[in-house]
């Protein structure tokens, strides 16, 4: 009477015992790794140096920590648009002027024509408000554009700002659209 029930339970028993053995093996391996790390730390003590790129709240000057002095929450003289720095520069719009400001004490040079004024803005760029789009916003709008519009945008990007991530995104989209 018990034999059929026992036979049905064997696969589950074997599977649970195998899982138990594997978990125990992983625990033993983790313990060995921890012991090895502690041994290596005694032989080669870690350096207490801080990486030059790492900044912590304690390292910031008091003016950066006390931001309640100004109504907008930022100290005087510090701009709040940190999205345009580092890896986030791809996802933000730069408000930087096209020309470099001229020092008043330096001799003046004739102004050069900027690339922007020499290249007319295509209709598709005007329709999308292309100059103000971030990379993520452009990626979302690419699905609705045809190959000729994509090529026009790519030529416009190359002639004006020549931002590598935007050019790559447009070129990849053209490749995918022509492959279909």
Secondary structure by P-SEA (a helix, b strand, c coil): caaaaaaaaaaaaaaaaaaaaaaaaaaaaaaaaaaaaaaaaaacccccccccccccccccccccccccccccccccccccccccccccccccccccccccccccccccccccccccccccccaaaaaaccccccaaaaaaacccccaaaaaaaaaaaaaccccaaaaaaaaaaaaaaaac
